[in-house]
Amino acid sequence: MFDIGVNLTSSQFSRDRDEVVERAFATGLKGMLITGTNPEESDAAQQLTQRYKNCWSTAGVHPHDSSRWTPEVADTLRRLAQMPGVVAVGECGLDFNRNFSTPQEQETAFSAQLALAAELKMPVFLHCREAHERFIALLTPWLDKLPGAVLHCFTGTWEELQECLAHGLYIGITGWVCDERRGLELRDLLPFIPAERLLIETDAPWLLPRDLSPKPSSRRNEPAHLPHILQRIAHWRGEDVQALSDMTDRNVKKVFGIDF
C-alpha cells in the first residue's frame, strides 16, 4: 500500500509526526507522498522526505493559494521540484467551490505549473472541485508533454470520471468514499475505474473515514487508516484486497517513477 496524499506538514501533526509515520508503516504501508500546497509547505515536505524513509513529496501551489503566485514563487517551485525526494509538481488545479483565490488567479497559477511540469518532464498532482470544464480545458493542451497526471481526491460525477479517464488521468480515491452522507455516488463509480488507473490516499489529516470501527477519539485522519480505505474500496469493487494493493503500488511506481 502506498498513500499518494498525506499532508504531513500540517500543524495537526506537529506534536507527534514521528509516531504518525511509525504507525503508518506498522500497518503495512510501503510509502507515502507528502503534499506540497505552497512554497513553504513544499519546502517542508521536501525536508521530510529526507527525514523519513520511503517518503516522497510534491512541490506546488494549491488553488486556494493562487493569489500568491509571482515569478519568485515560480522560481522557488522550479528549485524545489529538482531537489531529492520531489517527484511531482502540485498540488495544483482549480477550486471554484470556495474561490479563496479568484478564478483568474487560479487559472494563471495552474497554467504556469503545468508549463513548469512540462519543462521539467515531471508528472502533476492535481486538484479539481466544481471546476471540471475549465480544468480539462486548461489541462488538455499539456497532457502530451507530461509523463503523467493524477487527479487527487476525485469526487466528481460519472461524466467527469469518463472524461478524466479518456484523457489518461490517474484517479485518486480517499476515505470520502466511506462517508454514507456524501460518498455514495463516488462509491457507485468505483467499479468503473480501471485498476491500472486507480490510486489510494488518505488526504490526512482530513477526510477521516466515517465508517471506522471503533470510532477514533480524534477526528484527525492518519495514513495508518489507509488499509481500511483500501479494504472498503476492494469490497465495493468486488476485488481481492491484496491484488488491488499490488496494482495500486504498480501504478504509483509507473506514474511517479519511484521504487519502494
C-alpha positions, 0 to 999 in steps of 0.5 A: 500500500502506498498513500499518494496524499498525506499532508504531513506538514500540517500543524495537526501533526506537529506534536507527534509526526514521528509516531504518525509515520511509525504507525503508518508503516506498522500497518503495512504501508510501503510509502507515502507522498507528502503534499506540497500546497505552497512554497513553504509547505513544499519546502517542508515536505521536501525536508521530510522526505529526507527525514523519513524513509520511503517518503516522497513529496510534491512541490506546488501551489494549491488553488486556494493559494493562487493569489500568491503566485509571482515569478519568485514563487515560480522560481522557488517551485522550479528549485524545489521540484529538482531537489531529492525526494520531489517527484511531482509538481502540485498540488495544483488545479482549480477550486471554484467551490470556495474561490479563496483565490479568484478564478483568474488567479487560479487559472494563471497559477495552474497554467504556469505549473503545468508549463513548469511540469512540462519543462521539467518532464515531471508528472502533476498532482492535481486538484479539481472541485466544481471546476471540471470544464475549465480544468480539462480545458486548461489541462488538455493542451499539456497532457502530451508533454507530461509523463503523467497526471493524477487527479487527487481526491476525485469526487466528481460525477460519472461524466467527469470520471469518463472524461478524466479517464479518456484523457489518461488521468490517474484517479485518486480515491480517499476515505470520502468514499466511506462517508454514507452522507456524501460518498455514495455516488463516488462509491457507485463509480468505483467499479468503473475505474480501471485498476491500472488507473486507480490510486489510494490516499488518505488526504490526512489529516482530513477526510477521516473515514466515517465508517471506522470501527471503533470510532477514533477519539480524534477526528484527525485522519492518519495514513495508518487508516489507509488499509481500511480505505483500501479494504472498503474500496476492494469490497465495493469493487468486488476485488481481492484486497491484496491484488488491488494493493499490488496494482495500486503500488504498480501504478504509483511506481509507473506514474511517479517513477519511484521504487519502494 
